[in-house]
Every structure is written in structure tokens, then in C-alpha cells.
Amino acid sequence: METKNIGLRGIEVADTRISNIDGEHGQLIYRGYDIADLASKSTFEETAYLLLHDKLPTTSEYTAFVKKLTDARWIPKQMQTNMSNWRRDADPMDMLQAFVAALAGYYDEEFSTKEASYDRSINLIAKMPTIIASWQRIRNGLEAIDPDQSLGIAANFLYMMSGQRPDAEAAKILDTCLILHADHTFNASTFIARQVASTRAHMYSAASSAIGALSGELHGGANYEVMRMLIEIGTVENVAGWVQERIDSGQRVMGMGHAVYRTFDPRSTVLEQLSEKLAKKTGDPWHEITAKVQEVTMSLMKEKKQIDIYPNVDLYSASVYYMLKIPMDLNTPIFAMSRSVGWAAHIIEEKFAEAAPKPALYRPKAIYVGKYCGPEGCEYKPLDLRTLQP
């Protein structure tokens, strides 16, 4: 039997009020607001409030929300001690998945009400930057740095990681990146978070499973692969030959193409501008190389494969993070740090949907293509009567 829908592509599995993608026109909406407007006018904290509460906050609501996030930044010292027992070369996403799951061992996980779920969301969103920054320090033999309560999430993360307060421009660029990565409808990690939440598992368990999904190179891990690609290419002059060889051998050019968008990913447009701004500031070649990869790939794919292909969110985010002096293997954890907002919003929506509730548990149907028992096979024989098949 032919499988018609691989990977649930195009299959509608649940209603959501959180975000929407128009793949044909390259539009991403958070709770009714265009991502381009939010990226240019909002902050990550305000966008987090929007995604969680389905509205932009008033001044008093925003102040109270930021205070909750700020107060919840600290992680248990025992957790940092446990980090010191890990191998220094352990994958940061493995570390993050483990310690997000471990939060349930430190904090009461009462999850029976929607209000309690918002409190757990605050804990998750606030503590993930501290977990990541602590690991970066500890794995390099340095003391973890306590959060600076006067800084926003983006600026504080850069401070806890490096020990130096970032300049306003660097903090704003990272803040914008966090907005862009905060949600993207039912992508692989978000769907996993909702699926786990549908079993009535708690917030940290659902988020930890999402981190596992995000770690793969076809999802969140792609921006790490993009930066490896850019370093391998090295110069603008090498781009054309490198891309040509890649396409001729049938391999992917990382950062190009998307499962949903049939035009430019709107997030890539904003990130391209941020990459260019940082390149002018640092003098690094990465924006120029990335732009050339985009140009050559689009041209060759159109010429050779008769396919229109466009950059996705990973193509320019890689160079942005690299020029912000963020270690390459922290690219995906930072993606997770941002996406924790979307995961939390989806987990709450999954558990407390008010309109058109779906069945309580995800249980898709598979198409079985294996053997059927019958006269010609599948006859059970005792172990001593079985022979090796040729």
C-alpha cells in the first residue's frame, strides 16, 4: 500500500490560536501580529507575554510579567554542581534536555490549573538562559555567573555567558533573534511538546522532549551546520565552486529551502539585515559569504533542477550568532531558549483548549506494510528448531 502523506505534511491535527504561517506569501503571524512588526518594535519579553496570553500587555501587566521572569532566573546551585560532573565535550543540547527535565525534581509541579501552568512557563522561560550560560562557563573551567537583575533576557544571557555586559546594539540584535525564533506553529519540536502534553505529562517533561526533537540537524541543529559550511567555504571567491559541487553531488545546501515556505522565510529577511549590520561593525566576511551562497544556490537550483528555493531562518542566524561571539554549538540551545515560549504556549493550549477540543490523546494511525502471518510464513518455531536464513 502506498503511503500518501509522509511526515504528516499537510495533515491538520489540531486548532491553534498561537501562530500561523502563510507559506505561499512568506508571512508569519504571532497571535494576529506580523513577525516583521514584532521584530522591529517589540521586545522578547513583550512577545513572550503575547504568545502566552493572546494579547499585548498593558504597562502594568508588562512590568509585573518582567519582574516574574527576572525573579525566576536563578537555578539551584546543586544543578550547577551536577553540571561540573559532566564531560566538558558533552553536547550542549543533551545537557539542556537533561537539566530542563531535572527542573521537575526541584520545583513543585502542580499542573492541574491553567494559572499554575503559567507559573511553570515563567520558570521554564526564565531558567533556560541560566542553564545554558552556566554550562558554557562550567565546561570551560570558569565559575558560573549569577544573573544581573537589571538586564533583559537577551542582554543578561550574553553577560552570564561572557562575564561582560554587552553593548546595547548586540543585546538588541540577540533580542530580535529571540523574537524571530519564539514560535513557528506545529514544527517538529512543538508538535512533540503538544503530543507529550496530551498525555497529561508536566511542562518540563514536554519541553524536554521538544529539546530532543530540536537537536536534530534537520530542525534546530541546522544553524550549526550552516556555520560549519560557511567556515569550510572560507571566502566569497570559493562559494560558486563549493555550491556547484554540492548540488551536482545531490547534497543539500544547509540553510536553503523550507518544508512550508514557497518564498522567502520572513525571519530570514530580518536576520539578513542583522547579519549585514554586524558585518559592518566587526569587519567579518560572513554576511558577504552567506549572501553569495544564497545567490548561487537559488540560481543553480533554478537552472539545473527547475526548482525555486529560498533561504530559511538558519541561513543568516548562523552568522549573526557567530559575530556575536556565541560558540557555534550553542546556536541550537539559544534557539531552544527562545522557542521555550512557544512550547509553553502550545503546552497550555493543548491541555486547556477552550474551543473545539480534540481527543485527549494523540494517536495517529500507521499504514502497516510488513508481513502478514499465513501458510507461507510467520509460523512460530521453538528456538532450537530455527535456522539462519540465507
N, C-alpha and C positions, 0 to 999 in steps of 0.2 A: 504494500500500500504506500502510495506517495505521501510524504509529509508536506503539507501545503504551507504551513506557517512556521518557519524555523525561528526559534528565539522569541516567540510571541510578537514578532514585528507586526504592527498594525492591529493587534488584538486589544480591544478596550476591556480593562479588567476592573475598573472602579471609577467613581466620580471623585473629583478633587476641586477645591476652591483655591488651591495654593499657587499654582503657576500653570502657564500654558505656552506651548511652542507652536508657532506658525512656520513650519519648515519651508514652505514654498516662498514665503516673503521675508524670511530671516528675522523673525520677531520673537522675543522672549518677554513674557509678562509675569510679574510677581503681583498677585492679588489685585490685578487690574492696572498696575503701573508698568510702563515700559522700562526695560532694563537700562536703556540709554539715559533716561531721565534720572533714574535712581543712581546710576554710576556717576553722573555729573553733579548731582545736587544733594544726595543723601549721604549718610554715614552707615557703616556696617551695623552699628548698634541700632540705629533707627530702622534699617532694613530688616534686622532680626525681629524687632517688635512687630513690624508689618507682617512678616511671614507667620509669626506665631499667633497674632491677634486679629488678623484680617482688617487692619486699619492702621493708618499712620497715627502716631501718638500725639497727644497734646503736650505742652511744655511740662506740665506736672507729671504726666504719665511717662514721658521720656526720662525725666530726672530720676524718678523712682526706679525705672527699669535699669538705667545705667548703674545706679547705686547697688541694686541687687547683683548685677553682673560683676561689678568691682569687688563687692564684699565676698563673692563666691570664688574668687580666683585661686585662693590658696589650696594646695593639695597636702595630704598628710605627709609628714616627714618620713614615716615608715615607707611610704611609696617611693620616695627618692632614695632611701637606703636600699630598697629592693632593686632599684634600677642599677645601683653600683655593683650588684651581683651578676648582672647580665654581661655577655660578651660585648666588648666595645664595638665589634663589627656587626652586631646583630642588625637586622633590617629594621629601620625606624617604624615601618608600618606594623610589623609584628609586635614591636614594643607598644605602640599606640593601641592596637587592638587588645592586647593583654591588660593594659592598665586602665583602659576605659571599662572593660568588663569588671575589673577589680574594684571600681568605684562602688559597686553594689555591696562590697564587703565592708565599706567604711561608712556608708550613709543609709539611713532608713529608706526603704524602697516601697513605701506605701504608694500604691498606684491606682487606687480604686476610684479616684475622682479626677475630673478634668483639672481642677485647681492644683491638686498635688502634682499632676503631670507637668504643669507649667513650672513648678518649683524644680522638678528634676531636669527640665530643659535648661533652666538657668544654670544649674550645677554642671551639666554636660558642656554647654557652650563656653562657660567661664573657665573651666578647668582644663579643657583640651589644649589651649595655648601654653599653659603652665607645664603640662605633662611633656609636650614636645620640646619646649625650651629647656626644661630640666634635663631631658635626655641628651640634648645637644651639648650641654655643659658637662654633664657627668661622664659621657663617653669620651670626652677629651681631657679627662682628669681634672676638671675645674669644679668649683663649688657652684651649686645651683643658686640662682639669684631670685630673691623674693620679688613679687610683683610690685610695681610702682603704681600706687592707687591714683595718682594724678594723671596718668596716661590712659588713652583709649586702648581698645583691644589690639589694634594693629601696631601702634607705637610701643605699647608695653611688651608685646611679643618680641619685637626687634631688640628692645632693651634687655629683656631677660635672656635672650639668646646670646647677645654680643657683650653685654655689660656696658654699653654706651647708648646714651639717648640718641635716637635717630633725628635727623633734621626733619622739618615739617613736610617737605616735599616727598621724602622717602616714605614717611608714615602715611601720607595721603595716598600715595600710589599703592601701597600694600592694602590700605583700607578699601580702595576701589576694587582691587583684585578680589578681596573677600566678598564684596557685594556681588560681583560677577559670578562667583562660584557657589553662592549660597543655596541655590536650588535649580533644578532642571527637570521637573516633572518626574515621570516614572523611569528614570535611568536605572542601570543595573543595581547600584548600591541602595538607592531609595526604595526600589521595589523589594529588595531583600529586607530592608528595615521594616517595611509595611507587612511583608509576609511573616516575619518573626513576631511583630506586634500583634498580628491577627491571631496568634496562638495564646495571647494574653501574657506573653513574656514581658519583662520590665524594660524600661527605657534604655538602660545601659547594655543589656543583652542585645536588643535590637540594633542599637548604634554600633556595638562591637562587630556584629555580623556585617553591617554595612561597610565598616572599615575593611574587613576582609575582602569584600567584593571590589572596593575601590582600589585595592593594592595591585590588581592585575594590570598589565601593560596595555590592555585594550580599553581600560577605563581610566582611572586616575593616574596610573603609572605611566601614561603616555607622555606627560610633560618631561619626565626624567629621560625618557628615550629620545625626545626631541633635542634636549640639550646635549646628549651624547652624540647625536647626529651632527649638530652644529660644530661641536669641538672636532669631530672627525673630519668634517669638511674643511674647517680652518680659515679659509679665505673666500672672498666673493668670487675670485677667479676659478676656484675649484668647483663651484656649485653646479654649473651646467653639466660637466662630465660626470660628477657624482650622481646627480639625479637621473641622467640618461642611463647610466649603468644600472641603477636601482630599478627603473621602470622596465628596461629591456630584460632584466632577470626575473621579472614578475613579482618583485618585492614591494612592500608598502613604503611610501614616504611618510614618516611619522608627522602628525600634526595636520595632515591633509585629508579631507573627507569626513563625513559625519553620517551617522545612521538615520538622522531625522532631517537635518537642513539640506535643502537643494540649492542654496545660495550661500552667501557669506553668513557665518555664525555671528550674530550681533555682538557677542562677547569678544570675538577675535578683532573686530573693528576697534573697540575701545582699547584692547590690550596692545594692538599695533601702535596706537598713539602713545601709550605709556612707554612702550619699548623704545620708540623713537626719542621721546623726551629724555629717558635715562641714558641713551647712547650719546646724545648731545652733551649731557652732563659729565659722563665718565670717559668719553672718547673710545669706548669699546666698539668692536665691529659687529656685534651680534645682531643688532637690528638690521643692518645692511645685508648680512648673510641670510637672515631669515626671510627678508623681503624678496631676495633673489630666489630662494628656494620656492617660495610661493609662486613667483612669476614663472619660473622654468617648469615647475610641476604642472601648473594649470595649462601652460602652452603645450607641453609634450603629451599630456593626457588627452587633450582635445585633438591633437594631431594624430596620435598613434592609436588611441583607444576610442576616439569619438565620444569621450565622456567629459562632462563638465564637473570639475572637482574644485572645492573651495577650502580655505583654511578653517580649522576648528579652534576651540578655545586653547588647546595645548600648544599650538604653533608659536604664539608670541608670549604666552605666560612663562615659558621656559626661560627665555632671555630676560624677561622682567625680573624674575626671581634671582637669576644668576647675577644680574647687575646690581641687585640689592644686597649682594654678598651672602645670599642664603645657600647653604650647601645643597648640592643637587639632589641628594637623597631625602631632603626634607620637603621637596616640591609637593609630593603626594600627601604627606602629613598636613601641610598647610591647606591643601585642597580639602582634606577631611575636616580641618579646623573650621573652615568656612561652611562646608556642607553640613556640619552638625546642626546648623539652624534649620535647614530644610528637612533633614532627617527627623528632628524633634517635632517640627510642624506636621509632617506626614504621619509620624507615630501617633500623635494626639488625634489627628483626623481619622486615622484607621480605627482607633479604639473608641472614639466618641462621635462618630459620624451622625449628624442630625437629619440629613436628608437622604432618602432612597438607600437605606442600609443594605449592604450586600451580605451574603452568607458570612457567618462569623469567622470562618477559616478558609484560607486559600487552599484549593485542592484541584489543580488543573488535571485534565485528562491527557494521558500519553497514548500514542499510537504504537501498539506492540508490533514489532517486525521480527521477533525472534522465532524459534522453533515451536511447533505445537506437538504435544505428545500424541502418539498414534502407533499403528502397527510397524512403521518403518523406523521409529526412533523413540527416545525418551523412556525406554524401558529401564527401570531401576534394577541394577545388578549389585550384589554384595561386593565389597571392596576386593576380596580375594579372587573374584571372577572377572574383574575389569582388566582390559588390556590397553596398551598405549595405541592411540590412533595414529595411522601413518601421516 
